[in-house]
Amino acid sequence: MKVQNITDVEKFFSVVDSCKGRVELVTGEGDRLNLKSKLSQYVSLANIFSNGEIPELEIVAHEKEDIDRLVSFMING
């Protein structure tokens, strides 16, 4: 799924941390980084996050309830 305009990065990673299954960031090269890993979170921030906002990410969540949780975050903030 593509997620856009994440302005509250701390809350986004809090939602990712609350997911039960694996949540991955798909890089432009097709690599997948485990977003539940703090190291991967810092790497993704360094590569993508530059002005206080993440414009667009492609993420893959493997559990339906995690997808629902992430979609709810994108709709409700």
Phi and psi in degrees as a GROMACS rama.xvg file:
@    title "Ramachandran Plot"
@    xaxis  label "Phi"
@    yaxis  label "Psi"
@TYPE xy
-98.7089  133.426  LYS-2
-117.885  143.435  VAL-3
-131.296  155.518  GLN-4
52.1813  52.9423  ASN-5
-80.8155  110.332  ILE-6
-99.7703  -24.5832  THR-7
-106.858  82.791  ASP-8
-64.5396  -38.7024  VAL-9
-60.2954  -44.6491  GLU-10
-67.4633  -38.0435  LYS-11
-58.3318  -48.6034  PHE-12
-69.7114  -27.055  PHE-13
-65.009  -42.1494  SER-14
-64.3154  -43.7425  VAL-15
-59.2329  -45.0797  VAL-16
-61.7987  -30.1419  ASP-17
-79.8979  -9.96968  SER-18
-68.8627  145.829  CYS-19
-84.3083  -35.125  LYS-20
-100.392  -168.959  GLY-21
-76.8479  137.502  ARG-22
-127.556  124.137  VAL-23
-122.358  145.125  GLU-24
-95.5818  129.372  LEU-25
-97.2309  119.027  VAL-26
-78.9514  169.134  THR-27
-60.2976  -24.9388  GLY-28
-88.3985  -2.65247  GLU-29
93.1661  -0.389668  GLY-30
-71.2114  154.465  ASP-31
-119.081  124.848  ARG-32
-108.583  133.983  LEU-33
-73.0271  108.969  ASN-34
-73.7187  -8.91225  LEU-35
-82.1042  -10.9415  LYS-36
-83.3352  128.251  SER-37
-61.1835  -38.023  LYS-38
-61.8991  -44.5191  LEU-39
-64.838  -35.353  SER-40
-62.2448  -44.2345  GLN-41
-66.4783  -39.8101  TYR-42
-64.0076  -43.9395  VAL-43
-65.6324  -37.1854  SER-44
-63.4498  -44.3722  LEU-45
-63.1632  -36.5255  ALA-46
-83.603  -30.9791  ASN-47
-111.655  -39.5116  ILE-48
-87.2704  110.86  PHE-49
-126.604  -27.1024  SER-50
-130.039  28.7272  ASN-51
88.2511  4.98404  GLY-52
-149.401  143.344  GLU-53
-103.252  111.124  ILE-54
-67.5107  -43.0937  PRO-55
-160.575  138.273  GLU-56
-134.541  149.112  LEU-57
-106.779  121.542  GLU-58
-125.65  154.346  ILE-59
-124.688  122.431  VAL-60
-112.46  136.852  ALA-61
-94.1778  -14.0807  HIS-62
-110.335  136.763  GLU-63
-57.3257  -43.2093  LYS-64
-63.9744  -30.0583  GLU-65
-71.8992  -38.71  ASP-66
-61.1997  -46.2309  ILE-67
-59.7837  -40.987  ASP-68
-63.5329  -43.4825  ARG-69
-69.0248  -40.4854  LEU-70
-63.646  -41.6366  VAL-71
-60.3395  -41.6851  SER-72
-60.9003  -42.7783  PHE-73
-67.5548  -33.8834  MET-74
-80.1878  -46.009  ILE-75
-99.7333  -15.4553  ASN-76
